[in-house]
């Protein structure tokens, strides 16, 4: 893992017998439970999920420590790395 980001790729989870695809999250007793867990930084971070690929899930975990705000107007909350 790079200090500032991590890219995680998961193939879709499916049954070996019937090929039914399993979800990455389930709801049980009114709680959402992740089947696949991701180690998250202890401080601020951004997690982006790729939605365009049906065969795999791609997560981009960006550590926002040591990043400072930049921009003007509607971009004033963007972050810039060192």
N, C-alpha and C positions, 0 to 999 in steps of 0.2 A: 504494500500500500504506500502510495506517495503521501508525503506529509499533508498535502492540500486536497487531494481527491482520491477516490477509489471508484473503479468501474466493476460492477458485478453482473455477470450474465448467468441466467438460469434457463435451462431447457424446460419446456412445459412439462408438468408432472402428469403422467398418465398411467393407467392401469395396463400392465403387461399382457393381461389376458383379453380384455375387451376394448382396449384403447380409449376408454372414457377419460377425458381430461379432468384432472383435479384442480380446484381453485387454489390460489395462493393464500386466500383468507377465507375463513368460515365464521359464521355467527353461531354462538352457543351461549345460552342463558343471557341473551341480550348483550353479549360482549363480542367484539371482533377479535378473532384469534389469528395470528399470522402462522401459517404452516412453515414458511421459510423465514427465519429471522436474520436480521442484518445488524452487525455490530456498529453502533452509532457513536460518534464522538461525544465526549462528556459536555462539550460546550456547544455553541451555535453551529448549525450546519444547514445545508440545503440538500434535499433529496429529490431528484428528478427521475421519473419513470418513463421509459420509452413505450409508447402505445401502438406503434405501427407494425410490429412483428408478431404474428400468431404462433410462431414456433418457439419463441423464447422471450423472456422478460429481461430487460436491461435496466439497471439502476445506476445512476450517477450520484455519488455521495460527495458533496463538496464541503470541505471544512472551511468555515468563514473566519476562523481565528486569524489574527494578523492581517486582516483585509480592512481597508478603509473606504468609506463612502465616496463616491464621485458623481459628477453629472450635474445637470441643471434642469429645472422644470420637472417634467414627468419622470426623468431619469435620475432624480436626486437621490434615490435610495439604492442605486446600483452599487456593487462592490468592486473594488479594484485590488488585485493582488500585488504583492511586493515585487 
